[in-house]
């Protein structure tokens, strides 16, 4: 296992250093085994692990190649500018796609954070964020129907909560209670974000409050692909 980890570290370092460019063919399993004086099976395990980490892809009968990883996007985790606006200002080929608007069956977790009655309906609005047609993040907002009476019909068209709040007259807002964590993606999240199984996700949970009336507008949970971003705190 130590040999495998050292080989993985060396290959990743070579990729980061530019020794191997995207789409470059990597040494064959035999060549890698000879180079490190290990069995060929060890070399195969190394390439399998690099594939799981999202660094390489294989072509049957042809070998392993460097994957064209997404560019590292600076992610600013402070301030009140919307994610979509930041991406557009940075000049990325960006798209926000609404993928669901659903009523939450068990919304007991949100009654306190949203400050609503237990009988109130809570909806979750999911937006998939893409750069160059590749998924990079999933933003999910939880909002109360008592605050947004038309959310049941309007929710499916929302691609930016920032723009939605502006339309509704909530122009003075602030994000609060931000919690950061790291998690391994589920099968559903891997498929949705098109990321390898061992690529961790950065989870950002927060709330957005209207500064005029003091009411909580939303609770939000965002999943960021860790291989797509650099983080600015």
Long-range contacts (C-beta under 8 A, 24 or more apart in sequence): 3-36, 3-38, 3-42, 4-42, 4-45, 4-46, 4-49, 6-36, 7-32, 7-36, 7-38, 7-42, 7-43, 7-46, 8-46, 8-49, 8-50, 8-53, 11-46, 11-50, 11-55, 12-50, 12-53, 12-55, 15-55, 15-66, 20-66, 21-66, 22-66, 22-67, 22-68, 22-69, 23-65, 23-66, 23-68, 24-65, 24-66, 25-62, 25-63, 25-64, 25-65, 26-56, 26-63, 26-64, 26-65, 26-66, 28-63, 29-63, 49-198, 51-196, 52-196, 52-197, 52-198, 53-196, 53-198, 53-199, 54-195, 54-196, 54-198, 54-199, 54-227, 69-227, 70-131, 70-132, 70-134, 70-136, 70-225, 70-227, 70-228, 71-131, 71-228, 72-228, 72-229, 72-230, 73-131, 73-136, 73-228, 73-229, 73-230, 74-229, 74-230, 74-232, 75-224, 75-229, 75-230, 75-231, 75-232, 76-232, 77-178, 77-180, 77-204, 77-231, 77-232, 77-233, 78-232, 78-233, 80-173, 80-174, 80-175, 82-160, 82-161, 82-162, 82-163, 83-129, 83-137, 83-139, 83-222, 84-129, 84-159, 84-160, 84-162, 84-163, 85-162, 87-129, 87-131, 92-131, 92-132, 93-131, 93-132, 93-133, 94-129, 94-130, 94-131, 95-129, 95-130, 95-131, 95-133, 96-127, 96-128, 96-129, 96-130, 96-159, 96-160, 97-127, 97-128, 97-129, 97-130, 97-159, 98-125, 98-126, 98-127, 98-156, 98-157, 98-158, 98-159, 99-126, 99-127, 99-128, 99-192, 100-124, 100-125, 100-126, 100-156, 101-125, 101-126, 101-151, 101-155, 101-156, 101-158, 103-152, 104-142, 107-142, 110-142, 110-144, 110-219, 113-207, 113-216, 113-219, 114-142, 114-143, 114-144, 114-147, 114-216, 114-218, 114-219, 115-215, 115-216, 116-144, 116-146, 116-147, 117-146, 120-144, 120-145, 120-146, 121-145, 121-146, 121-152, 123-151, 123-152, 123-155, 125-151, 125-155, 125-158, 125-161, 127-158, 127-159, 127-160, 127-161, 128-192, 131-228, 134-194, 135-192, 135-193, 135-194, 135-195, 135-225, 136-193, 136-224, 136-225, 136-228, 136-229, 137-193, 137-222, 137-223, 137-224, 137-225, 137-228, 138-189, 138-192, 138-193, 138-222, 138-223, 139-220, 139-221, 139-222, 140-220, 140-221, 140-222, 141-218, 141-219, 141-220, 142-218, 142-219, 142-220, 142-221, 143-217, 143-218, 147-215, 147-217, 161-208, 161-218, 161-220, 165-208, 165-217, 170-210, 170-212, 170-217, 172-210, 172-211, 172-212, 173-208, 173-209, 173-210, 173-211, 173-217, 174-208, 174-209, 174-211, 175-206, 175-207, 175-208, 175-209, 176-206, 176-207, 176-208, 176-209, 177-205, 177-206, 177-207, 178-204, 178-205, 178-206, 179-203, 179-204, 179-205, 179-206, 180-204, 181-205, 182-226, 185-223, 189-223, 193-223, 193-225, 195-225, 195-227, 199-225, 199-226, 199-227, 200-226, 201-225, 201-226, 202-226, 202-229, 202-231
